[in-house]
Each structure stands twice: as C-alpha cells, then as structure tokens.
Amino acid sequence: MLVWYVLFMYYPTVYSIWASLHLWVADNPAKSTFVGLKNYLDMFTIDPRFKKSLANTFIYVLTKTALVIPIGLVIALLFERLRRGTKVYILAVFLPALCSATAVGILFTYLFQPSFGLFNAVLKTIGLPTQPFLTDAKQAIFCVIATDAWQYMGFTTLIFFTGLMNIPYHFVEAARVDGARAWRTFFSIKLPIMGHTLAFLVVYTVINAFQFFDFVFVMTQSGGGTGGASGGPGYSSSVLSLMVYNEGMLRPNVDKATAVATIILAIVLILTIVQYRILRPKWEY
C-alpha cells in the first residue's frame, strides 16, 4: 500500500517540481536543460497571463469564501429553528452539490446567455438593462464564482447544520434561562463551540477554491489566443488551475505548467498551516 501511495502521490509531485526547474523539450525530455528558477521569474515578471490568473484566483478564493461561509451559516440557523420538514429542506439545499459540475456549468451557461438566457429575461421583465455576463471581461469571472457558490452552498449548510445539532442542549437552555437573546446565545455559545466546524469549512473552502477548474473550463470562452482554451474573453477569467491545463495540454509548455502547479501546491500548504493556527480552537467543554 505504501509503495502505491509513494508511486502515485509523492513521485508525480517531486517529478513535477523537478520539471518546473527545466526548459522542457516536449518531444524529447532527455534534451531538457536545467534553468533553475527562470520559469518562475519569467511568470512573475513578463507573463501577463500568469499575473491575471493569479489575481483571479485570489479574487475567486476570497469571494467564494465570503459568500458560502456566512450564507451557509445563516441558512443552517434558519433550518435549526424549523420544527418540521428540516430533512426535506436540507436535501433540497444539498441537492445541487450532488450534481455534476459539468452539467451545472452547462446549465448556467445557458442561463447567462445574453440573447435568450433566463437571467436577462428577468432583468427585462423588471425594467433593468440586460447584461453581457459571460461575454464581458469584467463580469465573466463573477458569473463563474456565483455558479460555483450556488452549487457549493449546500455543502457548507449541511456541515454547519450538523455542527449546530451537536451543540450540547443544556448550554443553550442555560442561556435562555439566564435571559440571553438569540443573537447573544449564538455569539457567546454556539459560534465558539462550532470553532472546529468553522475552521474546517474555511480551510476546505479555500483549498477547494484554489483547485477550482470545472466551471471556468466549461463556462468561459476561448482565452489567450489558443484554440480550445478557456478563460476568456481573452484570458480575463483564467485561474491558476486552468492555466496549468492550457499551458500543459494545449500549447504545450510543460515547464510553465508544472511551475504553476508547484505554486498552487505551495500556496495551499501555506494557507492550510496559517489558517489552522489562526482558527485552532483554544477552549474545552
């Protein structure tokens, strides 16, 4: 078992890092030359696609996390107050998370269509101007984020709801007896006890967002002047994980693709450690 784990996990990672330090010759890897950190320096200094993809990735991570964490928590709190039908509502909210990302991406691509999409039809009905959505360089990335957040929301809601159900009831009851209002009970009892749940969801959501690929690949137009590559218009909605695919599979620039993949790995590891230390619970009950 350990042999297979090393073979399929550690070896590809080490080989990818090694390849990122070379000027890769795709048709004859044996002729690849060692260039050290040149691939990394070139991306940070002279490659506009990488800079835009890096900026979009951080926008994606921050926006998605800022959406799904508080909204998922609010929905879970609303479900907690229901006396009947809780399981049905939880299933309804969680159902999109069970759907294929490709299918959801195709569905929302049609919904965002400027000419016949449902969203523009609604805007027309209420007297607002129609929007270009995915065909606009400024709006495309946020349309993709909204789609991913919609599908992901059910997961955060379910985890938060499970955390709320595991809070010892006598703590909440004691607060009510003492006259604490709902908001006071939440901030003084429920939220601190759910520290483990909150830490898990934040870290998991950040990691998930950095590895994001499906929706931007399915929903966006050809980007960067390469036929078949997504991330458009232009490369306005490109993210790091999509850049790995475009550079490694379509251009192909294996050295640049592996360098971007190594950067993603480093960012995820650093953020995981930092967020774990910041959000690590320091209480007992």
N, C-alpha and C positions, 0 to 999 in steps of 0.2 A: 504493500500500500504506500509506504513511504517513497519507494522508488518511483512509482507512478506519479505521486504528488510532486516530487522534485522534477521529474521529466516534463510534466505538463504545466507546472506553475513557475518554478524557480528558473529553469533553463531558458524558457522563452523570454522571461523578464531580463535576465542577465544578458542574453544574446541581443535583445532589443537595445539595451543601454550601450552595449559594445558597438552595434551597428550605427548608433547615433553619433559616434565619435569618428566615423569614417566618411570619406567621399565615396558613396556606394556606386558600384557599376552593376546595374540590374542584370544584364545579360551574362556577366562573368564576375561574380562576387569575389573571386580569388584576386582580381586586379584592383579591388577597393583599397584606397590609401588612407592611412590614419591622418586625421586633421585636428584631433583634439576637440576643443570647444568651438571650433569655427562655425559649425552648423547652428549652434545656439546663439552665438554672437550675431551671425547674419540675420537670424529671425528677429532678434530684439532691436536691431539697428536699421536694416534695409528692407525688411519684408512687411509690406502694408497688410497683406492677408493675415499674417500671424497676429499683428497688433490688433486688428479689428476682431479677429476670432477670440483673442484673449479678453478684450474688453467686453465682447458679447457674452462670453462665458461667465464673467463676474456679474454682469447685469442679470443674466439668466439665474444664477445661483441666488443672488440677493432678492430678486423679485419673486421667484418661486417660493423661497423660504418665507418671505414676508407675507405671502398670500396664504399658503396652505397650512402653516402652523397656527396663526390666530383664528382663521376661519374654521379650520377643523376643530379647534378647541371650543369655539362658540357653538358650533353645531352639536358637538358632543354634550355640552352643558344643556342645550335645549332638549336633547334626547333624554338626558338624565331626569328631567322634570316630568317627562311623559309617564302616564300611568298605564296606558295600553298602547299596543301596536309598535313598541320600541324595536322589536326584531325586524318587523316589516320595513320600517324607516331606515334602519341600519343597512339592511340588504339593498334597499333602493339607492342609498348613497354610495355603497361599496361596489355596486354592480359595474360601473364604468372601469374600475380598477381591474376587473376580471377580463375585460375586452382586450383584443389585440391592439397594440399601439398603432400598427399599420392601418387597421380598419378605422380606428378613431381618427387618425390623421387624414385619411381619405375623406371621411365624413365631414370633418371641419374644413377641409379644403373647399368642398362644395358650399358649405355654409358661408364661408368667407368670400366666395366668388363675387366680384364687383358688379357683374351684369345681372345674374339671376340668383345670387345667394340669399338665404333667408335673412341674414343679419341686415343687409342693405334694404331688403323689402320691409323689415320692421322700421328701419330709420325713415324710409319714405312715408310709411303709414303715420308716423307721429310727427312728420313735418321737419325732420332733420336732414341735413345733406348726407348723401351717400359717401362711403369711404373706399379707397383703393385696397385697403387691408394688405393681403399678401403680396400685391404687386407694387407696394410702396416701400422704399428702402428704410424709412423710419418706423413704419408700422409692422413690418413683417415679423421681426423678432418677438414683438409683444403679442402678436396673434398666436405664435407658436407657444409662447410661455403660457398664455391663457388656456390653450388647449391641453397642455401637459398638466397644468394646475387643476383643471376640471377633472381629469382622469385620476389624478393622484390624491385629490381631496378625500375620497372615500377611505383611503388607507390611513391618513392621519386622524380622521374622525373615529375610525374603528379603534385605533390604538389609544387615543385619548379617552374614549368611552370605556374601554376595558380598564384603563387606569383609574377612572372615576369610580367604577364599580368595585375596585379592590381597596378603596379607602375605608378603613375601619369605621363603621357606622357610629360607634359611641363617641368618636371625636366630633363628628358633625352634630350629633344630638346634644352633646355638652355645650357646644357653641350656641345652639338655638336656645337652650335653657338659660344661658347667660345673657340672652337678648341680642346676640350678634346678627346683623342683617346678612342677606345672601352674599353681597359683594365682600363683606368683611370675612365671612366664612371661607369664601373662595381664596382670597389673597393670604389669609392667615393659616389656613388648614389645608385646603385641597391642593393649591398650587405648590406649596413646599413639599408635601408628601409625594406629589407627582414629579419630583425632580428627576428621578431616574427615567421616567417616561418622556419628559421634555428633552432631556439630554440625548436619549436615543433617537428621537424623531428629528431633532435639529441636525445631529451628525449624519444620520442616514439620509436625510433630505439633501444635505449639502453634497455628500458623496454621490448620490443619485443624479443630482443636477450636473455635477462635473463630468459624469459619464454619459450625459444625455446625447442621444443620437437620432432616435427613431423619427420623432415628429419633424425636426428640421430637415431631415433627409427626405421625408415623404411630402411635406407641405410646401417647401420653398422651391423657387425656380432655379434654373441653371445658373451657377455662380462662377466668378473668376475667369470667365472666358474659356472654360473647358467643357466640351460637350458632355452632358450627362451628370455633371457635378451639381450638387445642390448648394444652398447657402445664399441664394440671391434674394432680391435683384442685385446683380454684381456679386459681391461677397458680403453684403450688408447684414445678413443674418447668420453668417458662418460662425460656428463654435469650434473649440479645440478638437473635440472628438470627431466632428465632421471633417475637419482639416486633415486628421490622420487618414481618414478614408480617401479623401480627394487626392492627397499627396502620395499615398502609398499604393492605391489601386488604379487611379486614373491617369496620373501624369507620367510615369510614376517617379517619385523622389523618395526612395526608401529611407535615405539618411535623414531627410527632413521629417518624414512621417514618424520615424522612431524617436527623433528628438522631441517632437510634440507629445508623443505618448509618454516619454520619460518625464516631461514637465507636468503632465496631468497626474502621473503617479506621485511625483514629489509634492505637488500641491495638496492632493488628497491625504497623503500621510501626515503632512504638517498640520493641516486643518483638523484632522481627526484627533491628533495629540493635543493641540491647543484647545479645541472645544471641549474635549473630555476633561482637561484640567480646570477649565473655567466653570463648566457645568457640573463637575463632580459633586454629588450631594455630600453635605457635611453634618447630617443630622441622623438621629436614630429614633425609632418609635416602637 
